[in-house]
Amino acid sequence: MGQRSNVQGTSVKTGKPTINDVARLAEVSKKTVSRVINNSPALSEKTRDKVQSVIKEIGFVPSLQARALALSRNFIIAVLHDNPNAQFLVNVQQGILDELASTEYGLMVQPVDRTSDHLYDNIRSFLERHKPYGVVLLPPISEDDKVAEICEEFGCGYIRMGSVKLDKAEHTISSNDREAVREAVTYLIGKGHTRIGLIEGPAGFTSPRERRAGFEEALEAAGIALDPTLIRPGSYTFESGVEAGQSLVDLENPPTAIFACNDEMAIGAIIAARRSGLLIPEDLSVVGFDDTPLSSHVWPALTTVRWPIVEMARLAARKLILSDDQEAAMRWQLPSKMMERTSVVPPKQR
């Protein structure tokens, strides 16, 4: 015998309003009520207001347990990463939490070791134990096609974030690192710099390869030969920026400008230059990449490329939880933008 509802719209059997009660009183389908609950954009404002009014009137509270059981998924968005950049992770979390703020979804951050022989088994175990609603894969994990295949095996939605398009539009979000760096280095050249140092990012990431490519393209377009003695490795850390910067300013013929593949290394290079008695930007111009909060707080304020990582993370979450939003699903690139500040001036005449 089915549940009967009283005139107030609550189940006689349980004494609590159900999704069926909301659908009946609002004269819509259960699927429409579910879309309203999940903040789907695929509804008219009139329908949304009508359903929300009924929900408020009868005091309906969606059951996460029941919905999770029906979906065989928990209302969790998981972030899988193997990334040494703490600020990057903070920005990703900020973006995802911004998007989840008005929903019932939670966030879980799970580090993995991409060098482990058990990487794939560990990811399978994680997905089986926690049954997340969707997964955001951060670089360099996102660059591994096998990880995406494992998500598909478990029927788990996934978004791959990176510096290039890694998948179909509905499964990827990318920045345009190569073009953005080319613009930044072209800006340095336009100021008169021809000896420009490069502090690279860690091996195994697509972003350092894309950023170096942009660096080289800018030099080539200006007719400037690439000088290998002006290139130093880095690991996206402040300490590696200090070491690389010191090595560059100690050269017999040092660069007049440095492009670092992230802000932490750029700030490290500034510290190294100052320790050597150089003035920034009078003796050495510096440009970074990321536009972290610290970049505008240091002195001089760092000219940098704004990597829209918060917006990318926000869009990743939106793609996962609002599958009806076709506009969001098809949007895959968020462009970076150069932030001109005070760490760059024309080089001194030598």
Buried (B, 14 or more C-beta within 10 A) or exposed (E): EEEEBEEEBBBEEEEEBBBBBBBBBBEBEEEBBBBBBBBBEEBEEEBBEBBBEBBEBBEBEBEEEEBBEEEEBBBBBBBBBBBEBEBBBBBBBEBBBBBBEEBBBBBBBBEBEBEEEEBBEBBBEBBEEBBBBBBBBBBBBBBBEEBBEBBEEBEBBBBBBBBBBBBEBBBBBBBBBBBBBBBBBBBBBEBBBBBBBBBBBBEEBBBBBBBBBBBBBBBEEBEBEEBEEBBBBBBBBBEBBBBBBBBBBEEEEBBBBBBBBBBBBBBBBBBBBBEBEBEBBEBBBBBBBBBBEBBEEBEBBBBBBBBBBBBBBBBBBBBBBBBEBEEBBEBBBBEBBBBEBEBBBBBEEE
